[in-house]
């Protein structure tokens, strides 16, 4: 049975991917500092899967501690989710973001090299594209991130690609996701942002559950059918399945570092998402109009064709599924993992 190390495996996308990995028969070890996540998520992953992953509370920048985990786990591959991920935070503290995210990746790659582990799936982001020239956005589009968070993602992609070029025994999948949303349908794990949510879906859920009074609606005068911005929302379990497909593809693609868009290939407007959330929860979701935010683009959605062709993966869950499953999580955990019976 293959063993996989998941950095940041207690976080939102990492925890859902651990469920998919365990379900596929992998042995899973989680390495997470728990700075922006909860051990309760790892406990819940074990409850869903019927097998508990190992958890080591370690910061990826602590090279000796990371190497100790590698020596004990002896992973066959790594899925790298760990890192800071708030766009506004990165704009306010660019040096902190560059130091944290790039150092984490450099330490991880160095330890992998010493330990002879040469397969990695990297959690990248559609933010590497910035404002696109054409829609839908394909992997061949220009990369010009508009914020330090996106820049760190692109730099880490480049680091990994350089490692693969230097040693063709390596293989890597660089997964650029669009807008993750939803939760595991059990409601046991979900998105639990630290502080005020920076993304639409968790903000909607917190309004629906009564934690916040209203959703800010940034811009109603975009050149779109209803005047609000369009984004490509993808169910977090579709993302998890994408990581599994990428991991399995690496076994047959040595010497390659390939980027893949993970999205649905369709855009949904802010007002469409609000309507879907109201239908899923049976509750009103009040919203208040605000001016556009600087840097927000009117429309952005993926061309996921490369992942379909090469990984055999496609998103299959709907916007309604995202809202329903997100509500299963939020209604059972109104204060996130702090209100969980698991921790």
ZAROLO-445711 format. One record per residue (C-alpha): x, y, z. Coordinates in pm, whole numbers, plus 50000, padded with zeros to 5 digits. Layout:
<nodes>
<x->X, y->Y, z->Z>;
...
</nodes>
This chain:
<nodes>
<x->50000, y->50000, z->50000>;
<x->50148, y->50333, z->49892>;
<x->50217, y->50598, z->50154>;
<x->50150, y->50969, z->50095>;
<x->50258, y->51269, z->50302>;
<x->50008, y->51557, z->50294>;
<x->50145, y->51892, z->50409>;
<x->49865, y->52121, z->50527>;
<x->49640, y->51816, z->50549>;
<x->49436, y->51963, z->50836>;
<x->49328, y->52258, z->50617>;
<x->49020, y->52292, z->50401>;
<x->49128, y->52134, z->50072>;
<x->49394, y->51914, z->50233>;
<x->49148, y->51745, z->50471>;
<x->48901, y->51667, z->50192>;
<x->49185, y->51527, z->49981>;
<x->49288, y->51304, z->50274>;
<x->48937, y->51153, z->50265>;
<x->48977, y->51074, z->49894>;
<x->49326, y->50927, z->49947>;
<x->49217, y->50703, z->50234>;
<x->48915, y->50592, z->50033>;
<x->49149, y->50493, z->49748>;
<x->49358, y->50277, z->49983>;
<x->49658, y->50502, z->50048>;
<x->49832, y->50527, z->50383>;
<x->49813, y->50896, z->50474>;
<x->50036, y->51103, z->50701>;
<x->49947, y->51468, z->50767>;
<x->50211, y->51731, z->50841>;
<x->50052, y->52056, z->50960>;
<x->50153, y->52341, z->51193>;
<x->49783, y->52392, z->51289>;
<x->49848, y->52769, z->51269>;
<x->49534, y->52818, z->51055>;
<x->49369, y->52477, z->51090>;
<x->49243, y->52230, z->51348>;
<x->49336, y->51880, z->51461>;
<x->48960, y->51822, z->51481>;
<x->48956, y->51813, z->51100>;
<x->49202, y->51522, z->51098>;
<x->48991, y->51339, z->51357>;
<x->48683, y->51392, z->51140>;
<x->48869, y->51264, z->50832>;
<x->48933, y->50941, z->51022>;
<x->48567, y->50916, z->51118>;
<x->48456, y->50956, z->50757>;
<x->48716, y->50718, z->50611>;
<x->48714, y->50456, z->50887>;
<x->49094, y->50488, z->50906>;
<x->49278, y->50770, z->51082>;
<x->49570, y->50945, z->50916>;
<x->49884, y->51004, z->51116>;
<x->49922, y->51368, z->51229>;
<x->50255, y->51540, z->51300>;
<x->50227, y->51901, z->51422>;
<x->50527, y->52046, z->51238>;
<x->50599, y->52370, z->51054>;
<x->50722, y->52300, z->50700>;
<x->51006, y->52549, z->50753>;
<x->51154, y->52335, z->51033>;
<x->51389, y->52125, z->50821>;
<x->51509, y->51883, z->51090>;
<x->51151, y->51815, z->51207>;
<x->51031, y->51761, z->50850>;
<x->51319, y->51523, z->50782>;
<x->51235, y->51325, z->51097>;
<x->50878, y->51278, z->50973>;
<x->51007, y->51161, z->50633>;
<x->51237, y->50908, z->50801>;
<x->50948, y->50763, z->51000>;
<x->50675, y->50775, z->50734>;
<x->50891, y->50690, z->50428>;
<x->50635, y->50836, z->50186>;
<x->50617, y->50740, z->49820>;
<x->50485, y->51085, z->49723>;
<x->50397, y->51426, z->49867>;
<x->50091, y->51645, z->49828>;
<x->50189, y->52001, z->49923>;
<x->49904, y->52223, z->50051>;
<x->50081, y->52400, z->50340>;
<x->50119, y->52776, z->50316>;
<x->49962, y->53113, z->50380>;
<x->49673, y->53182, z->50144>;
<x->49498, y->53517, z->50200>;
<x->49522, y->53761, z->49910>;
<x->49456, y->54075, z->50123>;
<x->49704, y->53955, z->50386>;
<x->49967, y->53902, z->50118>;
<x->49918, y->54257, z->49989>;
<x->49958, y->54395, z->50342>;
<x->50257, y->54172, z->50431>;
<x->50435, y->54070, z->50110>;
<x->50767, y->53995, z->50278>;
<x->50599, y->53763, z->50528>;
<x->50426, y->53577, z->50246>;
<x->50738, y->53539, z->50034>;
<x->50943, y->53420, z->50333>;
<x->50684, y->53174, z->50462>;
<x->50560, y->53017, z->50138>;
<x->50890, y->53002, z->49949>;
<x->51090, y->52878, z->50247>;
<x->50833, y->52606, z->50319>;
<x->50854, y->52482, z->49962>;
<x->51234, y->52498, z->49947>;
<x->51271, y->52303, z->50272>;
<x->51021, y->52041, z->50157>;
<x->51191, y->51992, z->49818>;
<x->51535, y->51966, z->49981>;
<x->51415, y->51699, z->50224>;
<x->51239, y->51510, z->49945>;
<x->51562, y->51512, z->49742>;
<x->51769, y->51378, z->50032>;
<x->51512, y->51110, z->50112>;
<x->51467, y->50996, z->49752>;
<x->51100, y->51100, z->49729>;
<x->51052, y->51242, z->49382>;
<x->50678, y->51270, z->49318>;
<x->50488, y->51584, z->49420>;
<x->50141, y->51725, z->49363>;
<x->50141, y->52098, z->49434>;
<x->49841, y->52303, z->49541>;
<x->49868, y->52604, z->49312>;
<x->49600, y->52857, z->49216>;
<x->49431, y->53031, z->48926>;
<x->49565, y->53354, z->49079>;
<x->49886, y->53285, z->48882>;
<x->49702, y->53407, z->48570>;
<x->49600, y->53752, z->48697>;
<x->49361, y->53922, z->48455>;
<x->49324, y->53696, z->48150>;
<x->49328, y->53810, z->47788>;
<x->49090, y->53533, z->47677>;
<x->48819, y->53315, z->47832>;
<x->48810, y->53036, z->47921>;
<x->49161, y->53035, z->48067>;
<x->49388, y->52754, z->47945>;
<x->49723, y->52651, z->48095>;
<x->49896, y->52819, z->47800>;
<x->49765, y->53163, z->47909>;
<x->50014, y->53425, z->48027>;
<x->50098, y->53412, z->48399>;
<x->50103, y->53756, z->48560>;
<x->49975, y->53735, z->48918>;
<x->49830, y->54057, z->49059>;
<x->49920, y->53999, z->49425>;
<x->50203, y->53850, z->49634>;
<x->50001, y->53536, z->49717>;
<x->49967, y->53453, z->49347>;
<x->50333, y->53539, z->49292>;
<x->50442, y->53289, z->49559>;
<x->50233, y->53018, z->49392>;
<x->50394, y->53086, z->49055>;
<x->50744, y->53097, z->49205>;
<x->50690, y->52761, z->49374>;
<x->50568, y->52617, z->49044>;
<x->50892, y->52741, z->48889>;
<x->51101, y->52594, z->49174>;
<x->50941, y->52254, z->49124>;
<x->50980, y->52268, z->48746>;
<x->51349, y->52351, z->48786>;
<x->51397, y->52053, z->49020>;
<x->51233, y->51823, z->48765>;
<x->51451, y->51962, z->48485>;
<x->51763, y->51903, z->48696>;
<x->51669, y->51544, z->48781>;
<x->51436, y->51361, z->48539>;
<x->51360, y->51097, z->48802>;
<x->51122, y->51356, z->48951>;
<x->50761, y->51411, z->48839>;
<x->50521, y->51686, z->48941>;
<x->50162, y->51799, z->48891>;
<x->50093, y->52169, z->48948>;
<x->49720, y->52207, z->49012>;
<x->49575, y->52551, z->48949>;
<x->49234, y->52563, z->49109>;
<x->48969, y->52821, z->49057>;
<x->48713, y->52881, z->49339>;
<x->48684, y->52588, z->49582>;
<x->48347, y->52563, z->49757>;
<x->48126, y->52322, z->49948>;
<x->48218, y->52048, z->50193>;
<x->48213, y->51673, z->50238>;
<x->47845, y->51565, z->50220>;
<x->47869, y->51413, z->50568>;
<x->47896, y->51763, z->50714>;
<x->48186, y->51646, z->50933>;
<x->48453, y->51856, z->50760>;
<x->48430, y->52187, z->50577>;
<x->48576, y->52532, z->50533>;
<x->48655, y->52715, z->50857>;
<x->48828, y->53043, z->50765>;
<x->49024, y->53229, z->51028>;
<x->48858, y->53568, z->51088>;
<x->48644, y->53739, z->50824>;
<x->48607, y->53511, z->50519>;
<x->48790, y->53635, z->50212>;
<x->48580, y->53425, z->49972>;
<x->48212, y->53444, z->49881>;
<x->48090, y->53095, z->49971>;
<x->48203, y->53079, z->50337>;
<x->48076, y->53436, z->50383>;
<x->47732, y->53331, z->50254>;
<x->47726, y->53032, z->50487>;
<x->47817, y->53243, z->50789>;
<x->47537, y->53487, z->50705>;
<x->47290, y->53199, z->50661>;
<x->47385, y->53051, z->50998>;
<x->47355, y->53389, z->51170>;
<x->47722, y->53468, z->51239>;
<x->47721, y->53775, z->51013>;
<x->47439, y->54015, z->50923>;
<x->47485, y->54046, z->50547>;
<x->47707, y->53968, z->50251>;
<x->47896, y->54257, z->50089>;
<x->47822, y->54264, z->49716>;
<x->48124, y->54425, z->49550>;
<x->48015, y->54564, z->49217>;
<x->47680, y->54540, z->49038>;
<x->47782, y->54724, z->48721>;
<x->48010, y->54470, z->48557>;
<x->47953, y->54392, z->48186>;
<x->47789, y->54058, z->48277>;
<x->47427, y->53940, z->48240>;
<x->47324, y->54050, z->48591>;
<x->47598, y->54306, z->48658>;
<x->47785, y->54095, z->48916>;
<x->48119, y->53920, z->48870>;
<x->48135, y->53565, z->48729>;
<x->48365, y->53300, z->48876>;
<x->48427, y->52929, z->48826>;
<x->48317, y->52756, z->49150>;
<x->48432, y->52397, z->49200>;
<x->48320, y->52151, z->49465>;
<x->48599, y->52070, z->49710>;
<x->48538, y->51695, z->49665>;
<x->48585, y->51736, z->49288>;
<x->48914, y->51906, z->49375>;
<x->49005, y->51617, z->49604>;
<x->48936, y->51371, z->49321>;
<x->49156, y->51585, z->49095>;
<x->49448, y->51546, z->49335>;
<x->49397, y->51172, z->49342>;
<x->49392, y->51156, z->48961>;
<x->49709, y->51370, z->48943>;
<x->49890, y->51153, z->49196>;
<x->49810, y->50836, z->49003>;
<x->49917, y->51002, z->48676>;
<x->50263, y->51081, z->48819>;
<x->50351, y->50712, z->48828>;
<x->50358, y->50707, z->48448>;
<x->50506, y->51052, z->48378>;
<x->50865, y->51076, z->48504>;
<x->51065, y->51383, z->48411>;
<x->50757, y->51605, z->48374>;
<x->50620, y->51902, z->48566>;
<x->50278, y->51968, z->48418>;
<x->50025, y->52235, z->48517>;
<x->49652, y->52157, z->48518>;
<x->49348, y->52378, z->48565>;
<x->49091, y->52233, z->48804>;
<x->48758, y->52402, z->48740>;
<x->48416, y->52333, z->48591>;
<x->48460, y->52542, z->48277>;
<x->48150, y->52747, z->48367>;
<x->48106, y->53082, z->48539>;
<x->47840, y->53162, z->48800>;
<x->47759, y->53518, z->48904>;
<x->47753, y->53640, z->49262>;
<x->47374, y->53681, z->49246>;
<x->47336, y->53327, z->49108>;
<x->47541, y->53191, z->49399>;
<x->47333, y->53387, z->49650>;
<x->47011, y->53249, z->49496>;
<x->47149, y->52892, z->49505>;
<x->47248, y->52935, z->49870>;
<x->46903, y->53064, z->49964>;
<x->46746, y->52763, z->49793>;
<x->46982, y->52516, z->49965>;
<x->46941, y->52662, z->50314>;
<x->46579, y->52771, z->50297>;
<x->46693, y->53097, z->50454>;
<x->46728, y->53451, z->50324>;
<x->47086, y->53567, z->50266>;
<x->47082, y->53949, z->50297>;
<x->47338, y->54137, z->50093>;
<x->47446, y->54501, z->50061>;
<x->47586, y->54664, z->49750>;
<x->47935, y->54813, z->49758>;
<x->48167, y->54961, z->49496>;
<x->48391, y->54727, z->49301>;
<x->48711, y->54618, z->49471>;
<x->49037, y->54719, z->49300>;
<x->49184, y->54429, z->49105>;
<x->48864, y->54225, z->49072>;
<x->48806, y->54107, z->48715>;
<x->48453, y->54085, z->48569>;
<x->48475, y->53723, z->48455>;
<x->48706, y->53428, z->48514>;
<x->48656, y->53062, z->48441>;
<x->48872, y->52767, z->48348>;
<x->48936, y->52561, z->48043>;
<x->48970, y->52222, z->48219>;
<x->49027, y->52026, z->47899>;
<x->49389, y->51931, z->47970>;
<x->49296, y->51766, z->48302>;
<x->49016, y->51578, z->48128>;
<x->49245, y->51453, z->47851>;
<x->49557, y->51369, z->48052>;
<x->49425, y->51290, z->48401>;
<x->49086, y->51150, z->48307>;
<x->48929, y->51396, z->48551>;
<x->48627, y->51624, z->48525>;
<x->48421, y->51813, z->48780>;
<x->48084, y->51641, z->48826>;
<x->47918, y->51825, z->49117>;
<x->47688, y->52124, z->49072>;
<x->47660, y->52467, z->49234>;
<x->47355, y->52335, z->49418>;
<x->47566, y->52048, z->49554>;
<x->47826, y->52297, z->49678>;
<x->47564, y->52501, z->49863>;
<x->47386, y->52196, z->50006>;
<x->47706, y->52030, z->50129>;
<x->47847, y->52357, z->50258>;
<x->47527, y->52409, z->50456>;
<x->47548, y->52054, z->50599>;
<x->47886, y->52152, z->50744>;
<x->47803, y->52506, z->50856>;
<x->47466, y->52426, z->51013>;
<x->47625, y->52144, z->51216>;
<x->47927, y->52361, z->51309>;
<x->47802, y->52721, z->51338>;
<x->48133, y->52831, z->51493>;
<x->48346, y->52601, z->51276>;
<x->48570, y->52343, z->51440>;
<x->48540, y->52534, z->51768>;
<x->48184, y->52400, z->51790>;
<x->48286, y->52045, z->51691>;
<x->48239, y->51761, z->51935>;
<x->48561, y->51617, z->51799>;
<x->48786, y->51888, z->51939>;
</nodes>
